[in-house]
Amino acid sequence: MRDQSDTQSTDRLSNDGAKGTDSFQNSPASDSLRLRTKMYFGIGAGGEAASMWVFNALALIFYQQILGLPAGLAATAMALAIIADAVTDPLIGAISDNFRSRFGRRHPFLFTAPIPLALCVFLIFHPPQFVVESAPLLFTWLCLFTILQRTFQTFYVVPHLAMGAELSADYLERTRVMSFNSLFGLYGGIVMHSVAWFAVFGFIFVDQGGQLYKPAYTWVALIACLIIIASIFASAFGTYDQIENLKRNENLRGEKVSLRSFYSDIWLVLQNRNYLFLLLGLFFLSLTIGTHETLGIYVVSFFWELSPNQIGFLIINNIIGVHLGFFLAAKLHGRFDKRWTIALCAVGLSVFWSMSVNLTLLGFAPANGSWPLVVFIIFFGSFSSFFGAVLNISVMSALADIADEHELNTGLRLEGIFYSARAFFSKAMNAVGHIVAGFALQYYILLPPKSVPGEVSSDIIFRLGVVDGPFAMIGGVIAGIVYLGYRIDKTAHAEIREQLKRRAAQALSES
């Protein structure tokens, strides 16, 4: 199989030029990177985390409970956003892969994205009054700014992750690079969670209804916008000194980049068996993560009847789990390889994320609204956060390895297209969750707008638990099985690297 791929790549290289062959050797991919570079790369994840957190955690309850938009319409808006993402994500990835400027092919996007992204996040939570008074207009407003938010987020996320893949070619160092991305993503989420639940909902507006009080969302949205702008610009400027090194990975084509070459690149990427298994696993995983994230605020507010301050302390499980994942991910890859780590973490994430709700449904949880219940949720949540952090790091690291395999097969480095899938499914997790949760709220759970915690019927509460517990767990378990189809282990990746080095040396000797 590798002999055939070598023949294919030789044919392709005759058109693409020698640069595709020596990119691997001349990249800044030493065995280790400076801590400063990894930190500035990771800082950018805080902006993505803030953008996704405020939307994942608050958008549906804001539109359904506060503005009165039927949950089914909100879910439809998410479906339309997915369709838009299916076009913009790979397109921006391909443009980024083939973009050439004095600032390289990644950084122009990092500098362009943050301000329009922040503006869209703010406008999602601030529709004009005449829009709020009309369900069709409110639906249109949500569609428009959701699509724009996702598009500008793609402008940043895909080039940023692709840059991370280019910073190192080492099997384990890539895991460490992506660990910083995961860690600072956690910090962005911690800041948003703490500001929202401790300061805004739990202190400033606690007497007005907290998370059910419309003006409170202005404060939360403004904090999210500040984090988005500050963290993305910090990452862009902090990795600015890497531009000249990253330019060595640029593709030099013998033909002009066009729609034809774009679709050709997409088709070549989709021929990669390992990539397809990661995509399929991410698809099923999106059902689990998206449903949990979307229904989370409903579960803590109505199912467990926690106060804003109690909800605030739930962030402890993420602090524990993600930090453990940060320190242990590379060790797990060294011992078990990425394939088994990814598969087992997908199952662990799914089981433990649903565990607290499942045990509550069975009558084994402490009383609603109690502090022992908070500790109970944190305990199981720490396990799910750990598995989720390692899973996220592992998939992003594996995508970098697949990009190497693709270069061996085709002579082109297309990290942007490969990571566009990660960006797409990151947002799809949110969108699929909104779709499932929205239609479940409207047609199965039947939770009406303006509901008051503690005054909702037990039948509604039970149905809410069923969707967030047993049902949400299914997708992640299936994903764990699918991930076993991924086959690039440490030995296979070492072989890929060796073949790329031999090819690069041969190209240099012939030039």
Secondary structure per residue as TSV (DSSP state, phi and psi in degrees):
chain	resnum	aa	ss	phi	psi
A	1	M	-	360.0	-37.4
A	2	R	H	-73.6	-32.6
A	3	D	H	-62.0	-40.8
A	4	Q	H	-64.9	-41.3
A	5	S	H	-66.2	-33.8
A	6	D	H	-65.0	-39.6
A	7	T	H	-63.6	-42.9
A	8	Q	H	-61.8	-42.8
A	9	S	H	-68.8	-33.6
A	10	T	H	-64.5	-43.0
A	11	D	H	-61.5	-42.6
A	12	R	H	-68.0	-36.1
A	13	L	H	-68.5	-26.0
A	14	S	H	-63.4	-24.4
A	15	N	H	-95.0	-32.9
A	16	D	H	-87.9	-15.8
A	17	G	-	93.5	166.8
A	18	A	T	-73.5	-15.2
A	19	K	H	-62.8	-33.2
A	20	G	H	-62.7	-27.4
A	21	T	H	-81.0	-34.7
A	22	D	H	-97.0	4.3
A	23	S	H	-61.4	-36.8
A	24	F	H	-65.8	-44.7
A	25	Q	H	-70.3	-38.3
A	26	N	H	-93.8	0.4
A	27	S	S	-66.9	164.3
A	28	P	S	-76.6	28.1
A	29	A	-	-85.6	68.2
A	30	S	-	-78.5	173.9
A	31	D	S	-66.5	-24.4
A	32	S	-	-143.5	155.3
A	33	L	-	-117.1	158.4
A	34	R	-	-62.7	144.5
A	35	L	H	-58.7	-38.8
A	36	R	H	-57.4	-45.2
A	37	T	H	-63.6	-44.5
A	38	K	H	-64.9	-36.5
A	39	M	H	-68.8	-45.6
A	40	Y	H	-66.2	-35.4
A	41	F	H	-61.0	-47.1
A	42	G	H	-65.4	-34.8
A	43	I	H	-53.9	-34.5
A	44	G	T	-61.1	-24.3
A	45	A	H	-66.5	-20.9
A	46	G	H	-62.0	-35.8
A	47	G	H	-67.5	-43.1
A	48	E	H	-62.1	-42.5
A	49	A	H	-62.9	-41.9
A	50	A	H	-64.8	-42.8
A	51	S	H	-62.5	-44.6
A	52	M	H	-74.8	-36.6
A	53	W	H	-63.4	-49.5
A	54	V	H	-63.4	-31.5
A	55	F	H	-81.8	-45.6
A	56	N	H	-60.2	-45.8
A	57	A	H	-81.9	-30.7
A	58	L	H	-120.8	-22.9
A	59	A	H	-62.3	-47.7
A	60	L	H	-67.1	-43.4
A	61	I	H	-68.5	-30.9
A	62	F	I	-65.8	-46.3
A	63	Y	I	-77.4	-36.4
A	64	Q	I	-83.6	-48.1
A	65	Q	I	-83.8	-39.1
A	66	I	I	-93.0	-47.1
A	67	L	S	-89.4	-15.7
A	68	G	-	82.7	14.2
A	69	L	-	-72.2	128.9
A	70	P	-	-53.9	137.4
A	71	A	H	-60.1	-32.1
A	72	G	H	-64.2	-37.7
A	73	L	H	-67.8	-40.1
A	74	A	H	-61.6	-40.0
A	75	A	H	-65.3	-37.5
A	76	T	H	-63.8	-38.9
A	77	A	H	-60.0	-39.0
A	78	M	H	-65.9	-37.9
A	79	A	H	-63.4	-40.7
A	80	L	H	-65.3	-34.8
A	81	A	H	-66.0	-36.3
A	82	I	H	-62.1	-42.8
A	83	I	H	-61.0	-42.4
A	84	A	H	-64.1	-39.9
A	85	D	H	-62.6	-36.7
A	86	A	H	-60.7	-24.6
A	87	V	H	-92.4	-49.0
A	88	T	H	-74.0	-35.2
A	89	D	H	-62.4	-56.4
A	90	P	H	-67.6	-29.4
A	91	L	H	-64.2	-48.7
A	92	I	H	-65.9	-36.1
A	93	G	H	-60.5	-44.2
A	94	A	H	-68.2	-40.9
A	95	I	H	-61.6	-43.0
A	96	S	H	-62.9	-41.4
A	97	D	H	-60.9	-34.1
A	98	N	H	-109.9	7.4
A	99	F	-	-77.6	138.2
A	100	R	-	-134.1	128.6
A	101	S	-	-157.3	174.4
A	102	R	T	-64.7	-18.3
A	103	F	T	-100.2	16.4
A	104	G	T	81.5	-167.0
A	105	R	T	-103.6	-6.3
A	106	R	T	-109.3	-44.6
A	107	H	H	-64.3	-33.7
A	108	P	H	-55.5	-34.0
A	109	F	H	-73.3	-35.9
A	110	L	H	-65.0	-35.9
A	111	F	H	-77.8	-25.9
A	112	T	H	-83.1	-32.8
A	113	A	S	-76.1	-39.1
A	114	P	H	-63.0	-42.2
A	115	I	H	-67.7	-50.8
A	116	P	H	-63.1	-32.0
A	117	L	H	-63.8	-46.7
A	118	A	H	-61.7	-40.6
A	119	L	H	-61.9	-41.9
A	120	C	H	-65.0	-41.3
A	121	V	H	-59.2	-43.7
A	122	F	H	-64.3	-43.7
A	123	L	H	-70.6	-27.2
A	124	I	H	-57.1	-38.0
A	125	F	T	-97.0	12.1
A	126	H	-	-139.2	57.5
A	127	P	-	-69.3	142.7
A	128	P	-	-60.9	160.0
A	129	Q	H	-62.2	-39.1
A	130	F	H	-66.6	-25.6
A	131	V	H	-74.0	-42.3
A	132	V	H	-61.0	-33.0
A	133	E	T	-76.3	-7.9
A	134	S	-	-125.8	117.9
A	135	A	H	-59.7	-43.5
A	136	P	H	-60.9	-41.9
A	137	L	H	-67.5	-39.3
A	138	L	H	-65.3	-40.5
A	139	F	H	-61.9	-43.1
A	140	T	H	-64.1	-42.5
A	141	W	H	-59.4	-46.2
A	142	L	H	-63.1	-43.3
A	143	C	H	-59.5	-50.8
A	144	L	H	-59.5	-51.7
A	145	F	H	-81.6	-20.0
A	146	T	H	-68.7	-45.2
A	147	I	H	-62.8	-43.6
A	148	L	H	-65.9	-40.7
A	149	Q	H	-59.8	-45.6
A	150	R	H	-67.3	-36.1
A	151	T	H	-65.9	-48.5
A	152	F	H	-68.6	-29.7
A	153	Q	H	-66.9	-38.5
A	154	T	H	-63.6	-37.6
A	155	F	H	-54.7	-30.2
A	156	Y	H	-95.6	-51.1
A	157	V	H	-64.2	-46.1
A	158	V	H	-64.3	-52.0
A	159	P	H	-62.4	-33.4
A	160	H	H	-64.7	-48.4
A	161	L	H	-67.3	-37.9
A	162	A	H	-62.3	-39.5
A	163	M	H	-61.0	-41.0
A	164	G	H	-60.6	-36.8
A	165	A	H	-67.7	-28.1
A	166	E	H	-84.0	-15.4
A	167	L	S	-68.1	-27.5
A	168	S	-	-150.3	147.3
A	169	A	-	-105.6	0.3
A	170	D	-	-76.1	137.5
A	171	Y	H	-56.8	-45.0
A	172	L	H	-91.0	-31.2
A	173	E	H	-63.9	-33.7
A	174	R	H	-61.4	-37.9
A	175	T	H	-63.2	-40.6
A	176	R	H	-65.6	-41.1
A	177	V	H	-59.1	-48.2
A	178	M	H	-70.8	-22.2
A	179	S	H	-64.8	-38.5
A	180	F	H	-65.3	-37.0
A	181	N	H	-61.2	-44.5
A	182	S	H	-65.7	-41.1
A	183	L	H	-63.5	-47.1
A	184	F	H	-73.9	-23.8
A	185	G	H	-63.1	-39.9
A	186	L	H	-60.2	-45.8
A	187	Y	H	-63.1	-38.0
A	188	G	H	-62.4	-41.4
A	189	G	H	-67.3	-37.4
A	190	I	H	-61.8	-45.8
A	191	V	H	-61.1	-46.7
A	192	M	H	-63.0	-45.9
A	193	H	H	-61.4	-45.5
A	194	S	H	-68.2	-44.3
A	195	V	I	-61.2	-45.9
A	196	A	I	-65.5	-51.6
A	197	W	I	-86.8	-35.7
A	198	F	I	-84.9	-46.4
A	199	A	I	-88.5	-53.9
A	200	V	I	-81.8	-62.9
A	201	F	I	-72.8	-36.6
A	202	G	I	-92.0	-8.4
A	203	F	I	-133.4	-61.8
A	204	I	I	-65.0	-45.1
A	205	F	T	-116.3	23.3
A	206	V	G	-63.3	-35.3
A	207	D	G	-78.2	-15.1
A	208	Q	G	-95.7	-0.4
A	209	G	T	118.2	0.2
A	210	G	G	59.0	-119.8
A	211	Q	G	-69.9	-6.4
A	212	L	G	-104.1	14.8
A	213	Y	-	-111.9	117.7
A	214	K	T	-58.2	-48.8
A	215	P	T	-59.5	-21.5
A	216	A	H	-62.9	-27.5
A	217	Y	H	-71.0	-21.2
A	218	T	H	-62.5	-44.8
A	219	W	H	-62.9	-45.3
A	220	V	H	-63.4	-43.2
A	221	A	H	-63.8	-39.5
A	222	L	H	-65.1	-41.4
A	223	I	H	-62.6	-41.9
A	224	A	H	-60.7	-42.4
A	225	C	H	-63.0	-41.7
A	226	L	H	-63.4	-42.2
A	227	I	H	-65.2	-42.3
A	228	I	H	-57.6	-51.1
A	229	I	H	-66.4	-47.4
A	230	A	H	-65.8	-45.8
A	231	S	H	-72.5	-40.5
A	232	I	H	-68.8	-43.0
A	233	F	H	-64.8	-37.3
A	234	A	H	-61.9	-42.0
A	235	S	H	-65.3	-42.2
A	236	A	H	-63.7	-48.1
A	237	F	H	-72.0	-35.2
A	238	G	H	-69.9	-26.1
A	239	T	T	-103.8	11.8
A	240	Y	G	-59.8	-33.8
A	241	D	G	-71.2	-7.6
A	242	Q	G	-91.5	-4.0
A	243	I	H	-58.8	-47.2
A	244	E	H	-62.5	-38.3
A	245	N	H	-67.8	-41.1
A	246	L	H	-67.7	-26.7
A	247	K	G	-60.5	-24.4
A	248	R	G	-66.2	-17.1
A	249	N	G	-92.6	0.5
A	250	E	-	-66.6	145.3
A	251	N	-	-79.2	135.2
A	252	L	-	-113.5	108.8
A	253	R	-	-97.5	150.7
A	254	G	S	-80.8	-10.6
A	255	E	S	-123.0	156.4
A	256	K	-	-71.0	139.3
A	257	V	-	-65.7	129.4
A	258	S	-	-147.4	178.3
A	259	L	H	-60.3	-34.5
A	260	R	H	-63.7	-46.1
A	261	S	H	-68.0	-32.4
A	262	F	H	-62.2	-50.4
A	263	Y	H	-67.4	-31.2
A	264	S	H	-64.7	-42.3
A	265	D	H	-64.7	-42.8
A	266	I	H	-60.0	-44.0
A	267	W	H	-64.2	-42.0
A	268	L	H	-63.3	-40.9
A	269	V	H	-62.1	-41.4
A	270	L	H	-74.0	-8.6
A	271	Q	T	-80.5	-11.4
A	272	N	-	-78.5	116.6
A	273	R	H	-61.8	-43.3
A	274	N	H	-63.9	-38.4
A	275	Y	H	-64.2	-41.6
A	276	L	H	-63.9	-38.4
A	277	F	H	-67.1	-37.4
A	278	L	H	-65.4	-41.0
A	279	L	H	-62.5	-45.2
A	280	L	H	-64.9	-40.9
A	281	G	H	-62.6	-42.8
A	282	L	H	-62.3	-35.0
A	283	F	H	-61.3	-49.6
A	284	F	H	-68.7	-36.8
A	285	L	H	-63.5	-31.9
A	286	S	H	-61.1	-31.0
A	287	L	H	-64.3	-43.5
A	288	T	H	-68.6	-53.8
A	289	I	H	-66.4	-44.8
A	290	G	H	-63.0	-41.4
A	291	T	H	-64.5	-46.1
A	292	H	H	-61.2	-47.6
A	293	E	H	-65.6	-36.5
A	294	T	H	-74.3	-41.4
A	295	L	H	-86.5	-6.7
A	296	G	H	-53.8	-46.1
A	297	I	H	-68.3	-30.8
A	298	Y	H	-69.7	-40.3
A	299	V	I	-65.5	-48.2
A	300	V	I	-69.8	-29.7
A	301	S	I	-82.3	-43.7
A	302	F	I	-107.8	-39.3
A	303	F	I	-74.3	-45.9
A	304	W	S	-103.0	-11.9
A	305	E	-	55.1	46.4
A	306	L	-	-83.8	151.8
A	307	S	-	-79.5	162.6
A	308	P	H	-54.8	-41.4
A	309	N	H	-65.4	-39.1
A	310	Q	H	-64.0	-40.1
A	311	I	H	-62.4	-38.1
A	312	G	H	-58.3	-40.1
A	313	F	H	-71.1	-13.3
A	314	L	T	-65.9	-16.1
A	315	I	T	-64.3	-16.6
A	316	I	H	-58.3	-36.5
A	317	N	H	-63.8	-34.7
A	318	N	H	-70.2	-39.2
A	319	I	H	-60.5	-45.5
A	320	I	H	-67.6	-53.1
A	321	G	H	-65.9	-44.6
A	322	V	H	-70.6	-37.4
A	323	H	H	-65.3	-39.8
A	324	L	H	-61.9	-41.6
A	325	G	H	-63.3	-38.8
A	326	F	H	-59.4	-44.0
A	327	F	H	-82.1	-24.8
A	328	L	H	-105.1	-13.8
A	329	A	H	-58.6	-50.3
A	330	A	H	-62.8	-37.3
A	331	K	H	-64.5	-41.0
A	332	L	H	-64.7	-39.2
A	333	H	H	-65.8	-37.1
A	334	G	H	-67.3	-32.4
A	335	R	H	-90.5	-42.4
A	336	F	H	-114.0	-5.2
A	337	D	H	69.5	168.3
A	338	K	H	-75.2	-32.0
A	339	R	H	-58.6	-56.1
A	340	W	H	-69.2	-33.5
A	341	T	H	-62.5	-45.5
A	342	I	H	-62.9	-47.3
A	343	A	H	-64.2	-48.1
A	344	L	H	-68.9	-34.8
A	345	C	H	-69.5	-34.3
A	346	A	H	-62.2	-42.8
A	347	V	H	-68.9	-44.0
A	348	G	H	-61.1	-42.5
A	349	L	H	-58.0	-47.3
A	350	S	H	-65.4	-45.1
A	351	V	H	-67.0	-48.0
A	352	F	H	-76.1	-28.0
A	353	W	H	-67.1	-33.3
A	354	S	H	-89.3	-9.1
A	355	M	H	-60.2	-46.8
A	356	S	H	-61.7	-43.3
A	357	V	H	-67.4	-43.2
A	358	N	H	-61.5	-43.3
A	359	L	H	-68.3	-32.5
A	360	T	H	-64.9	-43.9
A	361	L	H	-60.4	-32.4
A	362	L	T	-85.4	-3.2
A	363	G	T	86.0	18.7
A	364	F	-	-104.4	11.8
A	365	A	S	-103.8	157.0
A	366	P	-	-62.7	171.8
A	367	A	-	-63.9	147.0
A	368	N	T	-57.3	142.1
A	369	G	T	75.6	5.7
A	370	S	-	-97.5	156.8
A	371	W	H	-70.1	-34.2
A	372	P	H	-57.6	-32.9
A	373	L	H	-65.7	-39.3
A	374	V	H	-60.1	-45.3
A	375	V	H	-63.4	-40.8
A	376	F	H	-58.3	-46.1
A	377	I	H	-67.7	-42.0
A	378	I	H	-62.1	-39.7
A	379	F	H	-58.7	-55.0
A	380	F	H	-71.6	-32.8
A	381	G	H	-65.4	-29.9
A	382	S	H	-63.3	-38.8
A	383	F	H	-66.1	-45.3
A	384	S	H	-64.8	-37.7
A	385	S	H	-65.7	-39.1
A	386	F	H	-61.6	-51.2
A	387	F	H	-62.6	-38.6
A	388	G	H	-65.7	-40.2
A	389	A	H	-65.5	-46.2
A	390	V	H	-64.9	-39.1
A	391	L	H	-62.0	-46.1
A	392	N	H	-61.8	-47.6
A	393	I	H	-60.2	-43.8
A	394	S	H	-64.6	-44.5
A	395	V	H	-65.0	-43.2
A	396	M	H	-66.1	-38.0
A	397	S	H	-67.3	-39.9
A	398	A	H	-64.1	-36.5
A	399	L	H	-61.8	-35.7
A	400	A	H	-65.1	-39.0
A	401	D	H	-64.9	-38.8
A	402	I	H	-64.9	-35.3
A	403	A	H	-61.8	-36.9
A	404	D	H	-64.7	-44.2
A	405	E	H	-60.5	-39.0
A	406	H	H	-66.6	-38.5
A	407	E	H	-62.8	-39.1
A	408	L	H	-62.5	-38.6
A	409	N	H	-81.3	-27.8
A	410	T	H	-127.2	-18.9
A	411	G	S	85.1	3.4
A	412	L	-	-117.5	141.2
A	413	R	-	-100.0	114.4
A	414	L	-	-124.8	51.5
A	415	E	H	-57.9	-35.7
A	416	G	H	-59.8	-44.6
A	417	I	H	-67.7	-42.2
A	418	F	H	-61.7	-43.4
A	419	Y	H	-79.6	-13.7
A	420	S	H	-63.0	-30.2
A	421	A	H	-66.1	-40.9
A	422	R	H	-63.1	-43.3
A	423	A	H	-63.5	-41.8
A	424	F	H	-61.7	-47.4
A	425	F	H	-75.9	-25.8
A	426	S	H	-61.2	-43.7
A	427	K	H	-77.4	-31.9
A	428	A	H	-65.8	-32.8
A	429	M	H	-55.0	-45.7
A	430	N	H	-66.3	-45.8
A	431	A	H	-70.4	-44.3
A	432	V	H	-61.6	-40.1
A	433	G	H	-61.2	-42.0
A	434	H	H	-62.9	-39.8
A	435	I	H	-63.9	-51.5
A	436	V	H	-62.0	-50.2
A	437	A	H	-66.3	-38.7
A	438	G	H	-63.0	-49.8
A	439	F	H	-70.3	-32.5
A	440	A	H	-65.1	-42.3
A	441	L	I	-62.7	-39.8
A	442	Q	I	-81.3	-36.3
A	443	Y	I	-114.7	-13.4
A	444	Y	I	-122.0	-55.1
A	445	I	I	-70.5	-41.0
A	446	L	-	65.9	39.0
A	447	L	-	-81.2	118.0
A	448	P	-	-78.6	157.4
A	449	P	T	-60.3	157.9
A	450	K	T	61.7	25.9
A	451	S	-	-69.1	153.2
A	452	V	-	-115.2	125.4
A	453	P	T	-55.3	136.0
A	454	G	T	90.6	-11.1
A	455	E	-	-117.8	14.8
A	456	V	S	-96.5	141.2
A	457	S	-	-62.2	152.1
A	458	S	H	-65.2	-30.2
A	459	D	H	-63.4	-43.6
A	460	I	H	-64.2	-43.1
A	461	I	H	-62.4	-41.6
A	462	F	H	-62.9	-45.1
A	463	R	H	-64.6	-36.4
A	464	L	H	-60.2	-43.6
A	465	G	H	-65.0	-37.4
A	466	V	H	-63.4	-42.7
A	467	V	I	-68.3	-43.2
A	468	D	I	-80.9	-16.0
A	469	G	I	-100.3	-96.5
A	470	P	I	-58.8	-41.9
A	471	F	I	-65.6	-47.2
A	472	A	H	-64.0	-22.1
A	473	M	H	-74.6	-24.4
A	474	I	H	-63.0	-47.2
A	475	G	H	-59.1	-41.9
A	476	G	H	-67.8	-36.1
A	477	V	H	-64.9	-42.8
A	478	I	H	-61.7	-41.5
A	479	A	H	-59.0	-40.5
A	480	G	H	-59.7	-38.6
A	481	I	H	-68.5	-43.4
A	482	V	H	-62.8	-39.3
A	483	Y	H	-60.3	-20.5
A	484	L	T	-64.8	-15.0
A	485	G	T	-73.8	-14.4
A	486	Y	-	-73.1	134.3
A	487	R	-	-124.7	-0.3
A	488	I	-	-82.8	104.4
A	489	D	-	-100.7	-173.6
A	490	K	H	-62.0	-40.5
A	491	T	H	-66.1	-44.0
A	492	A	H	-64.1	-39.7
A	493	H	H	-68.1	-37.1
A	494	A	H	-61.7	-38.0
A	495	E	H	-66.2	-40.7
A	496	I	H	-60.9	-46.3
A	497	R	H	-60.4	-41.7
A	498	E	H	-65.1	-41.0
A	499	Q	H	-65.4	-38.7
A	500	L	H	-64.6	-39.1
A	501	K	H	-66.1	-42.6
A	502	R	H	-63.7	-40.6
A	503	R	H	-65.1	-41.4
A	504	A	H	-64.5	-41.7
A	505	A	H	-64.2	-38.8
A	506	Q	H	-65.8	-42.0
A	507	A	H	-63.1	-38.2
A	508	L	H	-68.7	-38.4
A	509	S	H	-69.1	-28.6
A	510	E	H	-85.4	-17.3
A	511	S	-	-82.7	360.0
